[in-house]
Amino acid sequence: MTLTRLIRLAAELLYPPRCVLCQDIIPFHAPRGFCQKCRENPDIIPEPFCPKCGAPIEYEGTCDGCERLAPRVFDLNRSVFAYKSPVSDSVHRMKYAGRSDYARAFGKLMAELIPGYFSRAEISFDAVVPVPLHESRLAERGYNQAGLLAEEISKATGIPLVNLLTRVRHTEAQYNLNPSQRRANLAGAFVVNLGGDENIPYKNILLVDDIFTTGSTLNECSAVLRNRGAAFVGTYTFSMAVRHHTVDKFSQI
């Protein structure tokens, strides 16, 4: 047994690995990230989805949110989990409690689900683009959680990671704002960072963030990418705030 292996064993005896969602201890022999219980978590958003935003629905056609908040500039959104405990607690730890390591497990799961989630689009993505933080927020937090998720997705899928967007204006926190205030708050906040006005060299873009609430942030970023020549913008988040949804087990984590 190598010294590195011995050190790891000792560390895990003192600080056993815990599930990124429920915080239960993960057995030493088991895969890291999600415990077995959370691998069958019922809060993964099940089909049928809204064909536009990916919200769970029980009827054909687009959901009420997409009808109310039109136009949606992105082509298709998918989100993995409903944003409720323990998922919301875990995302909060990733963003505000320094648990940037959670992004590894979150991003790997997101990568595994891409083929099923985006199959109806019948396109191949040529860039994974994270939603950026403003430089002041980035300095405060030390990392961009969307960037970490996008990095893991890129590693697992081979789709190039491209930091294509810059947040040029510091905006008010979105969670206190209604949908119209969110749109006004984000107007002009993002730019393509290639310089000039030429079209970007990426046509099919996977835009990544941690939470889909109303979709305002993803919509604004998608509009910027569309204005610079993107043909298809698929948006992808780890979680989604949903008011009503049905749940089912999902065993593919």
PyMOL commands that set and color helices and strands:
alter all, ss='L'
color gray80, all
select helices_A, chain A and resi 3-14+38-40+64-68+87-96+102-117+119-121+135-141+145-157+174-176+179-186+216-227
alter helices_A, ss='H'
color red, helices_A
select strands_A, chain A and resi 76-82+127-130+165-167+190-192+204-212+232-240
alter strands_A, ss='S'
color yellow, strands_A
deselect
rebuild
show_as cartoon
